[in-house]
Amino acid sequence: MDQRRPPDEGADAGEPHHRQERPESRSSAGRHEPRPDAFAGSVTQLTAPAQDPYEVTTSRVREIEASGWSASGEQARWYAAVTDVLRDYLEAAHGLPASRRTSSELISLLPPALLPAGLRARLTRLLVDSDEVKFARARPEAEAARGAVRSARLLLDAWHAAPVSPNAAPHLSAAWGSPRPQAG
């Protein structure tokens, strides 16, 4: 099929449209290979600067609060999003494989530095409540769901103040998007 370019200034309407050739050269073996300078700068253009996991997570918590999911009867979505951001934060800021652990495994995985005075009980309550909503179909009141976000904020603040693990992976935060609505 003859593909033609629409007429524009300086172009003949009957002239066939040609694809722009890739910048390449022939090697001594006769193969086409990209020129070394052909894609210069591509990697730096694709690499986003690492974002602070705490800032990313608190932004995601604000998005969850603004979503209205708890008030519209979507408590499972609300709780899943809240616990997902906590797990994502632990992975990015502290290098813990939180998203690949059950709630009870996660609680036992956390080092004491991340669970000072009373936070273990708060995290346990939040994860148990979330599991009940997601898996046992419990339907807490909207105020209880808002309490889950308050607990998440308190945990995030404590974790942010804790020493950062040498295994932390802050580069993961650049890939984070908005709250994940699916159960995690």
C-alpha positions in Angstrom: 0.0 0.0 0.0 1.4 3.4 -1.0 1.5 5.7 2.0 1.6 9.3 1.1 2.4 12.3 3.3 -0.1 15.1 3.3 1.0 18.1 1.4 2.9 20.7 3.4 5.1 23.6 2.6 7.9 22.5 0.3 6.7 18.9 0.0 5.2 17.5 -3.2 1.7 16.0 -2.6 2.7 13.0 -4.7 5.9 12.2 -3.0 5.8 8.9 -1.1 6.3 9.0 2.7 9.5 7.4 3.9 10.3 6.3 7.4 13.2 8.0 9.1 16.2 5.6 9.2 17.5 4.6 12.6 21.0 5.9 13.3 23.2 2.9 12.7 26.4 1.9 11.0 27.7 -1.3 9.5 30.1 -3.3 11.5 33.1 -5.0 9.8 30.9 -8.2 9.8 28.3 -6.4 7.8 25.7 -6.2 10.6 23.7 -3.1 11.3 24.6 -1.8 14.7 23.6 1.4 16.5 26.2 4.1 16.3 27.8 4.6 19.8 26.5 8.2 20.0 23.1 7.4 18.5 21.3 7.1 21.9 23.5 9.4 24.0 21.5 10.9 26.8 18.7 8.3 26.5 19.4 6.8 29.9 19.5 10.1 31.7 16.3 11.1 30.1 14.5 8.0 31.3 15.9 8.0 34.8 13.7 9.9 37.2 15.3 11.5 40.3 14.7 9.4 43.4 11.9 10.7 45.5 11.8 10.7 49.3 9.7 7.6 50.3 8.1 9.5 53.2 7.0 12.3 50.9 5.6 9.9 48.3 3.8 7.9 51.0 2.3 10.9 52.8 1.1 12.1 49.4 -0.5 8.7 48.7 -2.2 8.8 52.2 -3.7 12.2 51.3 -5.0 10.7 48.0 -6.6 7.9 50.0 -8.3 10.3 52.3 -9.6 12.4 49.4 -10.9 9.3 47.6 -14.0 9.0 49.7 -13.8 5.2 49.6 -14.6 4.7 53.3 -17.7 7.0 53.1 -19.0 5.4 49.9 -18.9 1.8 51.3 -15.6 0.8 49.7 -13.9 -0.1 53.0 -12.0 -3.0 51.5 -10.5 -0.7 48.9 -9.7 1.9 51.6 -8.0 -0.6 54.0 -6.1 -2.3 51.2 -4.8 1.1 50.0 -3.8 2.1 53.5 -1.9 -1.1 54.3 -0.3 -1.1 50.8 1.2 2.3 51.3 2.6 1.3 54.6 4.1 -1.9 53.1 5.5 0.1 50.2 7.1 2.6 52.5 8.8 -0.1 54.5 10.3 -1.6 51.3 11.5 1.7 49.9 12.7 3.4 53.1 13.9 0.5 55.1 14.6 -2.3 52.6 12.1 -4.7 54.2 10.2 -7.2 51.9 6.9 -6.1 53.4 4.7 -6.6 50.4 5.7 -10.3 50.2 4.8 -11.1 53.8 1.5 -11.9 55.5 0.4 -9.5 58.3 1.8 -11.7 61.1 5.1 -12.3 59.2 5.4 -8.5 58.7 4.9 -7.8 62.4 7.6 -10.3 63.4 9.9 -9.0 60.6 10.1 -5.4 61.8 13.2 -4.6 63.8 12.6 -3.0 67.3 13.8 0.4 66.0 10.7 0.5 63.8 8.3 -0.4 66.6 9.0 1.9 69.6 6.7 2.2 72.6 3.2 0.9 71.7 3.6 0.9 67.9 3.6 -2.9 67.7 0.1 -3.0 69.1 -1.1 -0.2 66.8 0.4 -1.9 63.7 -1.1 -5.2 64.7 -4.5 -3.7 65.2 -4.4 -1.9 61.8 -3.2 -5.1 59.9 -5.8 -7.3 61.7 -8.6 -4.8 61.0 -7.5 -4.6 57.4 -7.4 -8.4 57.0 -10.9 -8.7 58.5 -12.2 -6.1 56.1 -10.5 -7.5 53.0 -10.9 -11.2 53.7 -13.7 -11.7 56.3 -15.9 -8.9 54.7 -16.1 -6.9 58.0 -17.7 -3.5 57.4 -16.4 -1.0 60.0 -18.0 2.5 60.3 -16.4 5.3 58.4 -15.0 6.7 61.6 -13.1 3.5 62.2 -11.7 3.7 58.7 -10.5 7.3 59.3 -8.9 5.9 62.5 -6.9 3.5 60.3 -5.5 6.4 58.4 -4.6 8.2 61.6 -2.8 5.1 62.8 -1.0 4.8 59.4 0.2 8.4 59.7 1.4 7.8 63.3 3.3 4.7 62.1 4.8 6.6 59.1 6.0 9.4 61.3 7.7 7.0 63.7 9.2 5.0 60.9 10.4 8.2 59.2 12.2 9.2 62.4 13.8 5.8 62.8 17.3 5.1 61.5 17.4 4.0 57.9 18.5 0.5 57.2 21.6 0.0 54.9 19.3 -2.3 52.9 16.9 0.6 52.0 15.9 0.9 48.4 14.7 4.5 47.9 14.9 4.1 44.1 11.7 2.1 44.3 9.7 5.2 45.2 10.1 6.6 41.7 7.9 3.9 40.3 5.1 4.4 42.9 1.8 5.6 41.5 -1.4 6.5 43.1 -3.0 4.2 45.7 -3.5 0.7 44.5 -7.2 -0.2 44.9 -6.8 -4.0 44.8 -6.3 -6.0 47.9 -2.7 -6.6 48.8 
